[in-house]
Each structure stands twice: as structure tokens, then as C-alpha cells.
């Protein structure tokens, strides 16, 4: 995975499944808003858009119809690479988490590598003020968050990706997830070379220090070797998102920005769109003399695989 002359794929994570609508009036919700915001992010320079679905109230949804509406609207106006979640949001079953990917048939699907404690709002004193009952109920479950991804679930997710022709983007929250990627490649569940995205700053996984990124990157290079095609980072919060984007771009790695992970453009100002966050990353890339991959270039780097190739 040489970084010489390498372009970096830039993903915009548009709306996510964990952020509460009460935290920002600018968080896209409903098919039209999500698609429109994704398109403006693509126009601002994103190589791909990572998609969750929310209904018009902002509540996360597993509706296949909603995913189809979002993706169809984006594809009608842009060739941006479509990346759909299989992580969903807290409380969703695996079938619900896979429903959007199966309906939308994206270029990329995120692929979570292991079970972990997962806390987005662990400290009651710092809970945001919320408006909806469902938001309040979610906060009251703080301390009980477990993101379940058993080995059998990983195999099912891989099979679903094969069925629709989506390239898995392996989500590594900690060192054990890199070891799991190695195991899944060796048993034939995943076809190399693979894409890995390191997710930093979620309580229950690795921290969000730059040193944490270096540790995970070094181990991924060592453990996966030639079976690693692309390595990227998605860091949670402000200013961590931008700091990690700068480091990733400097190293020729892929990176992710967006309102799923960070709502702030500056300490005292919320982002009004995902395009604003993409513009920061594009400016960083320009200042570091690192090119951003076009959608066409990113699509050419995706591993094409099917059931026969992995057996």
C-alpha cells in the first residue's frame, strides 16, 4: 500500500444513525434532504457518500423503500460512489441493518468486524437537550450499549455483500478487529485485497489520539500485508475529525468527514451542511498537495468479488 503519488478517497458520512436530531437543526432527515445534502457534498469534492436513512422526523430507519428513494435520487444526478451502512443504528436487528444495502445495491457497504461496548452518550451530565420521546429513551439506555457482530453475523453480512456486488469497507474500531479481518480472509469469507476504515473515538473502541491511528495502521500493514488495498480513518468529534483527516491525507490514506461523526465546523459554529465539512478536507488536501480521488478512480479500486471467487 504505497502512498507515493496516491490519491485519497474522501467520504462524506451524511447523516448517520447515532446523532440525535435535537443536537443540530442542520442534520439531514427524510429522503429528499439526505439525497440533496449528499449531492452537495459530492459537488464539494467527496469521492463517495456514506448513507444511513432517517424518516422526516429524523428518527433512524431501516426502511428499504427509504434507502431506495435516497440512492435513486443521488444516482439520477451524480456518479458519486454510493456507500451504504450495514451498522444501522442502536437496537436494529441484523436483518434490518442489511435491508438498506440489499435494496440499494451500493458500490460499497460498511462491514463491522466485531462485537463491542458502544457508547455515544455515556455521561448524563453532558447529555444534549432533546425534544422527541425516542431520543430521551435512547439516552436513558446509556451504559447498556453493545454493538453485536458475532462471527456468524459477519459471515451473513459478507454473503449479503456478495449477493448485491458491494465491496465491504471493513470497520476496525480496535486491534482485535484487524485480527478478525485476517481470519475472515484466510477462511475465504472475505476476498482480498480489502478496504479497512479505522473508526476512532467511540467509547468501547480505540481512542481518538493520532497515536491510536498509527498503532492501528502499523498493525494492519503487518497483519494484512499485500491483502490490504486501502486504509482510511473516520474520527469522531471536533476537532478530531479534521486532525485525523489532515494526517490521513498527508500519508496518502483515505479519510471520512461528515455530520455522522462531527457536527462542528469550528468550536463555536455548527456545520450547516456536509458540503462545508467536505470543503475543509478538500482544502487540507490542496495545501498538502495530495489529490482527492474522483468517483471514477475510487470505483476502479474496489474489489470485485462473488461467491465463487471466495471458495
C-alpha positions, 0 to 999 in steps of 0.5 A: 500500500504505497502512498507515493503519488496516491490519491485519497478517497474522501467520504462524506458520512451524511447523516448517520444513525447515532446523532440525535436530531435535537443536537443540530437543526442542520442534520439531514432527515427524510429522503429528499434532504439526505439525497440533496445534502449528499449531492452537495457534498459530492459537488464539494469534492467527496469521492463517495457518500456514506448513507444511513436513512432517517424518516422526516422526523429524523428518527433512524430507519431501516426502511428499504423503500427509504434507502431506495428513494435516497440512492435513486435520487443521488444516482439520477444526478451524480456518479458519486460512489454510493456507500451504504451502512450495514451498522444501522443504528442502536437496537436494529436487528441484523436483518434490518441493518442489511435491508438498506444495502440489499435494496440499494445495491451500493458500490460499497457497504460498511462491514463491522468486524466485531462485537463491542461496548458502544457508547455515544452518550455515556455521561448524563451530565453532558447529555444534549437537550432533546425534544422527541420521546425516542431520543430521551429513551435512547439516552436513558439506555446509556451504559447498556450499549453493545454493538453485536457482530458475532462471527456468524453475523459477519459471515451473513453480512459478507454473503449479503455483500456478495449477493448485491456486488458491494465491496465491504469497507471493513470497520476496525474500531480496535486491534482485535478487529484487524485480527478478525479481518485476517481470519475472515480472509484466510477462511475465504469469507472475505476476498482480498485485497480489502478496504479497512476504515479505522473508526476512532473515538467511540467509547468501547473502541480505540481512542481518538489520539493520532497515536491510536491511528498509527498503532492501528495502521502499523498493525494492519500493514503487518497483519494484512500485508499485500491483502490490504488495498486501502486504509482510511480513518473516520474520527469522531468529534471536533476537532478530531475529525479534521486532525485525523483527516489532515494526517490521513491525507498527508500519508496518502490514506483515505479519510471520512468527514461528515455530520455522522461523526462531527457536527462542528465546523469550528468550536463555536459554529455548527456545520450547516451542511456536509458540503462545508465539512467536505470543503475543509478536507478538500482544502487540507488536501490542496495545501498538502498537495495530495489529490482527492480521488474522483468517483471514477478512480475510487470505483476502479479500486474496489474489489470485485468479488462473488461467491465463487471467487471466495471458495 
